Amino acid sequence: MTRDFPVLDPVRSRAYTSQAMVQIRLSRELEGSARAACAPLSVDAFLALFPEVPRDLRDEPILAEYVRAFGPLLRVAQKPTPCMGTGGDAPHVFYTRLVNDLAIYGIGLAKRDRTLARLQATLAQYRQQPATFACTLVPRRAPGTPRTGCA
């Protein structure tokens, strides 16, 4: 007895079986967000996404390299609410790990050279394992653990 399993063609988003061809279409909104996520993030777009990041860092080469390396993660990063505490979903952890130091510098609680050194250190960690770096940012949770956040 043989079974026909669909084969996915990732280029055309079509599944082929021996009986029929099926094409999966994305909604316009989902297709637009997927296309935007693939586009590289510029420093100006990053500064527009996060107004808490000071503009005096715009011309820093380290910031350009940082945005180039973490662009996809920065696109989905979201500022966590105070009731989330130390937890939160991946977008909140991305913000805390990738944007928070810049925001702290923006309100005057950190020095410029130390902030740039932290960006450099994060980039060095990323270069050691670029394929799995995002996974190391988000702590593991036991299955069934409720999400943290405001009730």
C-alpha positions in Angstrom: 0.0 0.0 0.0 1.4 3.4 -1.0 0.3 6.8 0.2 0.7 10.1 -1.5 2.1 12.7 0.8 2.0 16.4 -0.3 5.4 17.8 -1.3 5.8 21.5 -0.5 7.5 23.8 -3.0 8.7 26.7 -0.8 9.4 28.9 -3.8 5.8 28.9 -5.1 3.9 28.1 -1.9 2.2 25.1 -3.5 1.7 21.6 -2.3 1.8 18.9 -4.9 0.1 15.5 -4.7 -0.4 12.9 -7.3 -4.1 13.9 -7.5 -4.1 17.6 -7.5 -2.1 20.8 -7.1 -3.1 23.1 -4.2 -2.0 26.7 -4.0 -2.0 28.4 -0.6 -2.6 32.1 -0.8 -1.7 34.5 2.0 -4.0 37.4 2.9 -2.8 40.8 1.7 -2.0 41.9 5.3 0.0 38.7 6.0 1.8 38.9 2.7 2.7 42.5 3.3 4.1 41.9 6.8 6.1 38.9 5.6 7.6 41.0 2.8 8.4 43.8 5.2 10.1 41.3 7.6 12.4 40.2 4.8 13.5 43.7 3.9 16.6 45.0 5.6 16.0 47.4 8.5 17.7 50.8 8.1 19.1 52.8 11.1 16.5 55.5 10.4 13.7 53.0 10.4 15.0 51.6 13.6 15.0 55.0 15.2 11.5 55.6 14.0 10.4 52.2 15.5 11.9 53.1 18.9 11.8 56.9 19.6 13.4 56.2 23.0 16.7 55.5 21.3 18.7 58.8 21.1 19.3 60.3 17.7 22.9 61.2 18.4 23.8 57.5 17.8 22.5 57.6 14.2 26.0 58.0 12.6 27.7 55.4 14.8 29.1 52.5 12.6 28.4 50.1 15.5 24.7 51.0 15.5 24.5 50.4 11.7 26.1 47.0 12.2 23.8 46.2 15.1 20.7 47.1 13.2 21.9 45.0 10.2 22.6 42.0 12.4 19.4 42.2 14.5 17.0 43.8 12.0 14.5 40.9 11.9 14.4 40.6 15.7 14.1 44.4 16.1 11.1 44.5 13.8 9.2 42.2 16.1 10.5 43.7 19.4 7.9 45.2 21.7 8.4 47.2 24.8 7.1 45.2 27.8 4.5 46.6 30.2 5.6 47.1 33.8 3.3 44.2 35.0 5.2 41.7 32.9 8.1 41.7 35.3 11.1 39.7 34.1 9.1 37.4 31.9 7.2 38.1 28.7 7.0 36.6 25.2 9.8 36.6 22.7 9.0 40.2 21.3 9.3 41.6 24.9 12.6 39.7 25.5 14.0 41.0 22.2 13.2 44.5 23.3 14.7 44.0 26.8 17.9 42.5 25.4 18.4 44.5 22.2 16.8 48.0 22.8 16.8 48.5 26.6 20.5 49.6 26.9 19.9 52.2 24.2 16.8 53.5 25.9 18.6 53.7 29.2 21.3 55.8 27.5 18.6 57.9 26.0 17.3 59.0 29.4 20.7 59.8 30.7 21.3 56.8 33.0 24.2 55.4 31.1 27.3 56.8 29.3 27.7 56.7 25.6 31.0 54.7 25.5 29.6 52.1 27.8 26.4 51.8 25.8 28.4 51.3 22.6 30.6 48.7 24.3 27.4 46.8 25.3 26.3 46.8 21.7 29.7 45.5 20.6 29.5 42.8 23.2 26.1 41.7 22.0 27.4 41.6 18.5 30.3 39.5 19.6 27.9 37.0 21.2 25.8 37.0 18.0 28.9 36.3 15.8 29.7 33.2 17.9 26.4 31.5 17.0 24.4 33.6 14.5 22.0 30.8 13.6 20.8 30.2 17.2 21.4 33.5 18.8 17.7 34.5 19.0 16.9 31.2 20.7 19.4 32.0 23.5 17.7 35.3 24.2 14.3 33.7 25.1 14.2 31.6 28.3 12.6 28.2 28.1 9.2 27.6 29.7 7.7 24.4 30.9 4.8 23.2 28.7 1.5 24.7 29.9 3.1 27.6 31.8 0.7 30.6 31.6 1.9 33.7 29.9 3.0 36.5 32.1 1.5 40.0 31.8 -1.4 42.1 32.9 -4.6 40.4 33.8 
